[in-house]
Amino acid sequence: MTRFDLKPADSNRLANICGASNEHLKLLEKELDLEINNHGNSFSLDGTASNMRTGEKIIKDLYREAEKTEITPDMVHLSLQEQLNGNNHNAKKLPEIVIKTRQKIIKPRGESQHEYLHATAQNDIVFGIGPAGTGKTYLAVACAVGALGMRRVQRLVLVRPAVEAGEKLGFLPGDMADKIDPYLRPLYDALYEMLGFEKVTRLIEQNIIEVAPLAFMRGRTLNEAFVILDEAQNTTNEQMKMFLTRLGFASKAVITGDITQIDLPANIQSGLKQAQEVLKTVKGVHFINFKPRDVVRHQLVQRIVRAYEEFVRE
């Protein structure tokens, strides 16, 4: 058993980290197989030595954050993941990048996200490849919004291939813009969260933010732009080459995708897969490969990703 006190004593911060009906502490107990008891700011933890150390560090870290931030179950999940994955030495050597947007302050979680942000800052083309829930798209949008706010670029261009994941575009209601819109929704959601609905709507009307299907990129040259290609596993080889050659002066591109979720016909190779081979030695192009341990959604999502990965290997 280990015992420690949270200092300085503060009843509001204490209530914040414990959560309603101690839900945050119960989450730590379940995930770390611990028994956690507290009397005011004095805590006792009972379990394995390793899990007690992890639990103590998480509680102390959350207590520091609780001074200025409302602690949520998601934050507890993320703190758990960071500790269990072990933010290794490479991540600690990199200076922390913090992206300030109109409505949020965004910090990387874990080694891969740290590397991703640094790679995006230092390279003109970055590929973020890995499973769902690793923050690839969200952080790319954050970098784009940050670059626009600091006037490093004049506009944002957010692109997705309109490949049906089991649905047929022709049977969806509306014109082509209406049919494409659902495929671009994750990009809109990230923008709304960072800038607010009214600000995003105004920037889209001014053509400072453009959200478009990949087919609309053909024949264009994008200067002074931050360009994101999301769901890039659903590009063909020709489409990927077309997209990468749109990049103009003072522009930057981030390409994100998950090669385990390709919706292309079986006889068509993913442009993202080919790009990994073709561009692996090209200077100025950087690849970040996210792993299941980098998933920053609910702990169960991480387990699901791992289960599918193991099933495919078998």
C-alpha positions as CSV (number, residue, x, y, z in Angstrom):
1,M,0.0,0.0,0.0
2,T,1.1,3.5,-0.7
3,R,0.0,6.8,0.8
4,F,0.4,10.4,-0.3
5,D,-1.2,13.9,0.2
6,L,-2.3,16.2,-2.6
7,K,-1.0,19.7,-2.0
8,P,-2.0,22.4,-1.6
9,A,-5.3,21.3,0.0
10,D,-8.2,22.5,-2.2
11,S,-11.7,21.1,-1.9
12,N,-12.7,22.3,-5.3
13,R,-9.8,20.7,-7.1
14,L,-10.3,17.5,-5.0
15,A,-14.0,17.3,-6.1
16,N,-12.9,18.0,-9.7
17,I,-10.4,15.0,-9.9
18,C,-12.7,12.6,-8.0
19,G,-15.7,13.3,-10.3
20,A,-19.4,12.8,-9.6
21,S,-19.8,9.9,-7.2
22,N,-16.1,9.3,-7.5
23,E,-16.4,8.2,-11.1
24,H,-12.9,9.2,-12.0
25,L,-11.4,7.3,-9.1
26,K,-13.5,4.2,-9.9
27,L,-12.2,4.3,-13.5
28,L,-8.6,4.3,-12.2
29,E,-9.5,1.4,-9.9
30,K,-11.0,-0.6,-12.7
31,E,-8.2,0.0,-15.3
32,L,-5.3,-0.4,-12.9
33,D,-6.8,-3.1,-10.6
34,L,-6.3,-0.8,-7.6
35,E,-8.2,0.0,-4.4
36,I,-8.3,3.7,-4.0
37,N,-9.4,5.4,-0.7
38,N,-9.1,9.0,0.3
39,H,-9.9,11.1,3.3
40,G,-9.9,14.7,2.0
41,N,-6.5,15.3,0.3
42,S,-4.9,12.2,1.8
43,F,-5.0,9.1,-0.5
44,S,-4.1,5.5,-0.1
45,L,-3.6,3.0,-3.0
46,D,-3.5,-0.7,-2.7
47,G,-2.4,-3.0,-5.6
48,T,0.8,-4.0,-7.4
49,A,3.8,-1.7,-7.0
50,S,3.8,-0.7,-10.7
51,N,0.1,0.1,-10.8
52,M,0.3,2.0,-7.5
53,R,3.1,4.2,-9.0
54,T,1.0,4.7,-12.1
55,G,-2.1,5.6,-10.1
56,E,-0.3,8.0,-7.9
57,K,1.3,9.8,-10.8
58,I,-2.1,10.1,-12.7
59,I,-3.9,11.5,-9.6
60,K,-1.1,14.0,-8.9
61,D,-1.0,15.1,-12.6
62,L,-4.8,15.5,-12.8
63,Y,-4.7,17.5,-9.5
64,R,-2.4,20.0,-11.1
65,E,-4.6,20.3,-14.2
66,A,-7.7,20.6,-12.0
67,E,-6.6,24.0,-10.9
68,K,-7.6,25.5,-14.3
69,T,-9.4,22.7,-16.1
70,E,-12.6,20.7,-15.6
71,I,-11.5,17.1,-15.4
72,T,-13.6,14.8,-17.5
73,P,-13.7,10.9,-17.9
74,D,-12.0,11.4,-21.3
75,M,-9.1,13.2,-19.7
76,V,-8.7,10.4,-17.2
77,H,-8.7,7.9,-20.0
78,L,-6.1,9.9,-21.9
79,S,-3.9,10.2,-18.8
80,L,-4.2,6.4,-18.2
81,Q,-3.2,5.8,-21.8
82,E,-0.2,8.1,-21.6
83,Q,1.1,6.4,-18.5
84,L,0.4,2.8,-19.6
85,N,2.1,3.5,-23.0
86,G,5.0,5.1,-21.3
87,N,5.8,8.5,-22.9
88,N,9.3,7.4,-23.9
89,H,12.5,9.3,-24.0
90,N,12.2,10.5,-27.6
91,A,9.0,12.3,-26.8
92,K,10.5,13.9,-23.7
93,K,13.4,15.2,-25.6
94,L,11.2,17.1,-28.1
95,P,10.1,20.5,-26.9
96,E,6.3,20.6,-26.3
97,I,4.2,22.1,-29.0
98,V,1.0,23.8,-27.9
99,I,-1.5,24.9,-30.5
100,K,-3.8,27.8,-29.5
101,T,-7.0,28.1,-31.5
102,R,-10.0,30.4,-31.1
103,Q,-11.8,28.1,-28.7
104,K,-9.2,25.5,-27.6
105,I,-5.7,24.9,-26.5
106,I,-4.5,21.6,-28.1
107,K,-1.6,19.6,-26.7
108,P,-0.2,16.3,-28.2
109,R,-0.8,13.1,-26.2
110,G,2.0,10.6,-26.3
111,E,5.2,10.1,-28.3
112,S,3.6,9.6,-31.8
113,Q,1.5,12.8,-31.5
114,H,4.6,14.8,-30.4
115,E,6.5,13.5,-33.4
116,Y,3.6,14.2,-35.7
117,L,3.4,17.8,-34.7
118,H,7.1,18.3,-34.9
119,A,7.2,16.6,-38.3
120,T,4.4,18.9,-39.5
121,A,6.3,22.0,-38.4
122,Q,9.5,20.9,-40.0
123,N,8.4,19.3,-43.3
124,D,6.3,20.4,-46.3
125,I,4.6,17.0,-46.7
126,V,3.8,14.8,-43.8
127,F,1.9,11.4,-43.9
128,G,0.1,10.3,-40.7
129,I,-0.8,6.7,-41.1
130,G,-2.5,4.5,-38.5
131,P,-5.7,3.3,-37.0
132,A,-8.8,5.3,-36.1
133,G,-8.7,7.3,-32.9
134,T,-5.0,8.2,-33.0
135,G,-5.7,11.9,-33.6
136,K,-4.3,12.0,-37.1
137,T,-7.1,14.2,-38.7
138,Y,-7.8,16.3,-35.6
139,L,-4.2,17.3,-35.1
140,A,-3.7,18.0,-38.8
141,V,-6.7,20.4,-38.7
142,A,-5.3,21.9,-35.5
143,C,-1.9,22.5,-37.2
144,A,-3.8,24.1,-40.2
145,V,-5.9,26.4,-38.0
146,G,-2.8,27.3,-36.0
147,A,-0.8,28.2,-39.2
148,L,-3.8,30.3,-40.5
149,G,-4.0,32.1,-37.2
150,M,-0.3,33.0,-37.3
151,R,-0.6,34.0,-40.9
152,R,1.9,31.4,-42.1
153,V,-0.6,30.5,-44.8
154,Q,-3.4,32.4,-46.5
155,R,-6.0,29.6,-46.7
156,L,-6.9,26.1,-45.7
157,V,-7.9,23.4,-48.1
158,L,-9.3,20.3,-46.6
159,V,-9.8,17.4,-49.0
160,R,-11.3,13.9,-48.9
161,P,-11.9,11.2,-51.6
162,A,-15.6,10.6,-52.0
163,V,-15.3,6.8,-52.0
164,E,-18.4,4.9,-50.7
165,A,-17.9,2.8,-47.6
166,G,-20.7,0.4,-48.7
167,E,-23.0,3.3,-49.7
168,K,-23.7,4.5,-53.2
169,L,-23.6,8.3,-53.8
170,G,-26.2,8.1,-56.6
171,F,-28.9,7.0,-54.2
172,L,-28.2,9.8,-51.7
173,P,-30.6,12.8,-51.9
174,G,-29.6,16.2,-53.2
175,D,-27.0,17.6,-55.6
176,M,-23.4,16.6,-55.8
177,A,-22.4,19.0,-52.9
178,D,-25.1,17.4,-50.7
179,K,-24.0,13.9,-51.6
180,I,-20.3,14.7,-50.8
181,D,-21.0,16.6,-47.6
182,P,-21.3,13.6,-45.2
183,Y,-17.8,12.4,-46.2
184,L,-16.4,15.8,-45.2
185,R,-18.2,16.0,-41.8
186,P,-15.3,15.0,-39.6
187,L,-13.3,17.9,-41.0
188,Y,-16.2,20.3,-40.3
189,D,-16.6,18.9,-36.8
190,A,-12.9,19.6,-36.0
191,L,-13.1,23.1,-37.4
192,Y,-16.3,23.9,-35.4
193,E,-14.7,22.7,-32.2
194,M,-11.6,24.9,-32.7
195,L,-13.0,28.0,-34.2
196,G,-16.8,28.0,-33.6
197,F,-19.6,27.6,-36.1
198,E,-20.0,31.2,-37.0
199,K,-16.3,31.8,-37.5
200,V,-15.9,28.7,-39.7
201,T,-19.0,29.7,-41.8
202,R,-17.6,33.1,-42.3
203,L,-14.2,31.8,-43.4
204,I,-15.8,29.3,-45.8
205,E,-17.9,32.1,-47.3
206,Q,-14.7,34.2,-47.8
207,N,-13.0,31.1,-49.4
208,I,-10.3,31.2,-46.7
209,I,-11.3,27.7,-45.7
210,E,-12.3,25.3,-48.6
211,V,-13.6,21.8,-47.9
212,A,-13.8,19.8,-51.1
213,P,-13.8,16.3,-52.6
214,L,-10.5,15.2,-54.1
215,A,-11.8,15.3,-57.7
216,F,-12.1,19.1,-57.4
217,M,-8.3,19.4,-57.0
218,R,-7.3,18.3,-60.5
219,G,-5.6,21.0,-62.6
220,R,-5.1,23.4,-59.6
221,T,-2.0,24.8,-58.0
222,L,-2.3,25.6,-54.3
223,N,0.0,28.5,-53.1
224,E,0.3,29.8,-49.5
225,A,-2.1,27.0,-48.4
226,F,-2.2,24.4,-45.7
227,V,-3.7,21.4,-47.5
228,I,-5.0,18.2,-45.7
229,L,-5.9,15.0,-47.5
230,D,-8.0,12.9,-45.1
231,E,-8.9,9.2,-45.6
232,A,-6.1,8.9,-48.1
233,Q,-6.2,5.1,-48.1
234,N,-9.1,5.5,-50.5
235,T,-7.1,7.3,-53.2
236,T,-5.9,5.5,-56.3
237,N,-2.3,5.7,-57.3
238,E,-3.2,8.3,-59.9
239,Q,-5.2,10.4,-57.5
240,M,-2.4,10.5,-54.9
241,K,0.1,11.6,-57.5
242,M,-2.3,14.3,-58.7
243,F,-2.9,15.5,-55.2
244,L,0.8,15.7,-54.2
245,T,1.7,17.7,-57.4
246,R,-0.9,20.4,-56.5
247,L,1.4,21.8,-53.9
248,G,2.5,25.3,-54.7
249,F,4.9,27.9,-53.2
250,A,4.8,28.4,-49.4
251,S,2.3,25.6,-48.9
252,K,2.3,22.5,-46.7
253,A,0.4,19.2,-47.0
254,V,-0.6,16.6,-44.4
255,I,-2.0,13.3,-45.7
256,T,-3.8,11.0,-43.2
257,G,-5.2,7.5,-43.6
258,D,-5.6,4.0,-42.2
259,I,-4.5,1.3,-44.6
260,T,-6.6,-1.3,-42.7
261,Q,-9.8,0.5,-43.8
262,I,-9.5,0.7,-47.6
263,D,-12.9,0.9,-49.3
264,L,-11.6,0.7,-52.9
265,P,-12.5,-2.1,-55.2
266,A,-10.3,-5.2,-54.6
267,N,-8.5,-4.8,-58.0
268,I,-7.4,-1.2,-57.3
269,Q,-4.3,-0.4,-55.2
270,S,-4.4,2.3,-52.5
271,G,-2.4,5.4,-53.4
272,L,-1.4,5.7,-49.8
273,K,0.2,2.2,-49.9
274,Q,2.1,3.0,-53.0
275,A,3.2,6.4,-51.7
276,Q,4.8,4.7,-48.7
277,E,7.2,2.9,-51.1
278,V,7.7,5.6,-53.7
279,L,8.3,8.5,-51.3
280,K,10.1,6.9,-48.4
281,T,13.5,8.4,-49.3
282,V,12.3,11.7,-50.7
283,K,13.7,14.7,-48.7
284,G,11.0,17.0,-47.3
285,V,8.5,14.1,-47.0
286,H,8.0,12.6,-43.6
287,F,6.0,9.5,-42.5
288,I,4.6,9.0,-39.0
289,N,3.2,5.6,-38.3
290,F,0.7,5.4,-35.5
291,K,0.1,2.2,-33.6
292,P,-2.9,0.8,-31.7
293,R,-1.3,2.0,-28.5
294,D,-1.6,5.5,-29.8
295,V,-5.4,5.4,-29.9
296,V,-6.7,8.3,-27.7
297,R,-10.4,7.5,-27.7
298,H,-12.1,5.2,-25.2
299,Q,-9.9,2.4,-23.9
300,L,-12.2,-0.1,-25.5
301,V,-11.4,1.4,-29.0
302,Q,-7.7,0.6,-28.4
303,R,-8.6,-3.0,-27.5
304,I,-10.9,-3.3,-30.6
305,V,-8.1,-2.1,-32.9
306,R,-5.7,-4.6,-31.4
307,A,-8.1,-7.4,-31.6
308,Y,-8.7,-6.8,-35.3
309,E,-4.9,-6.5,-35.9
310,E,-4.3,-9.9,-34.2
311,F,-7.2,-11.5,-36.1
312,V,-5.7,-10.4,-39.4
313,R,-2.2,-11.8,-38.4
314,E,-3.8,-15.1,-37.5
